[in-house]
Amino acid sequence: MAIQDSMVTTAFELPGYHIAKNIGMARGIVVRSRSIIGTIGAGLQTIFGGDITLFTALSERTRADAYQRMKKQAEEMGANAVIGVRYDATGIGGGVTEILAYGTAVVVERQ
């Protein structure tokens, strides 16, 4: 059964539920690079300043993918919720970035 987005939180509890079992850390990792076209387009955007929308869109897609992978791993571990969710990003170099979504996979039950 798929973990619903309402069962994923940055908090360490879910109102109306109690943690029946702490399974462990679930994570989703995505490593992405920018395309040459995106790099050139973003370079042009930096000339004018402001939000670099090409990079913003790439970052949002990458975070969403890492989030989905984290949920999938938690499901495979037998969880029905993920608490304490965090994101981390690391520039690996040469336009390559790692995005990590992680949290604690748990089994929760209604109180």
N, C-alpha and C positions, 0 to 999 in steps of 0.2 A: 504494500500500500504506500502510495506517495505521501511524503511529508508536505502538509499544506503550509503556505507561507505564514499563516497566522500562528503556526507552531514553531517558528524560528524567531529568536529574539536576541538582542544584545544584553538583555537583563539575565539574571541568574535564577529566575523563577517565571512561571506562567500563571497569572491569576486564574483561580478556579481549578488548578491542577496541583498535584503533588508529584514529586519525582519518586517513582517506584524503583528505578534502576539507573545508575550512572554507567554508561557503556564505555565511554572514553572519547578521545579527540577524533573529530571528523574534519577532513580538510579537502579543499578543492584548489588545485594549482593550475594556473594557465600562464604560459610564457608566450609572449607575442612580440612581433617586430613590426615596425612601420614599413609600409611599401615605399618605394622610391617616389611614386606619384604623391602619396600622402605626405611624405617628408618635404617635397618641393612645395606642395600646397600650403602646408603648415608654415614653411619658411616664408612664403609670401604673406601669410596672415601676421607673422611676427613683425613685419615691416610697419604695419598699421597699429600694432598693439591690441590689447584687449584679449578676450577669450579666444583661444586657438581651438575652434570648434572641431576640427578634424581630430585633434588629439583627445579632446573631451569625449567625443563620440566613441573613439577607440577604447578609451579607458572605461567608459560605461559598459560597453559590450563585453570587455574582458572581465570586469567585476561581476557582471550578470552570469557569465559562463563559469567563473570560479565558484560563485554562490550555488549554481545548479549542481556542479560537481561535488561540492561539500554535502548538499542535501542527498545526493545519490549515494555517496559513501555512507552517510548516516543511516539511510534506509537499508543498505546492504549489511550494516552492522546490527540491524534489528531495532533501530530507534524509531520513535514516532514524533520526536521533537529534537530541536537543537537549541541550546542556550549558550549565553556568553559569546555570541558571534562577534568576530572581529575581522578586519581586513588588514593586509600588509602589502606593500608594494616595494619592489627593489629594482633599481635600474641595473641591469647586468652589463650594459655597455653596447655601443654601436646601435642604439635605437631599439634594443631588446629590453623588455620589462617583464618581470614576474609579478603576478598578482596572486595572493594567497587569501582564501576565505577559510576561517577555521572556527570551530566552536565545540562544545561538549555535546555529544550524542547521548540522549537520555530516552528512557521510557517514562511517560507521564500518564497519570490516571486522574480522572475527574474526582474532585473532593466531594 
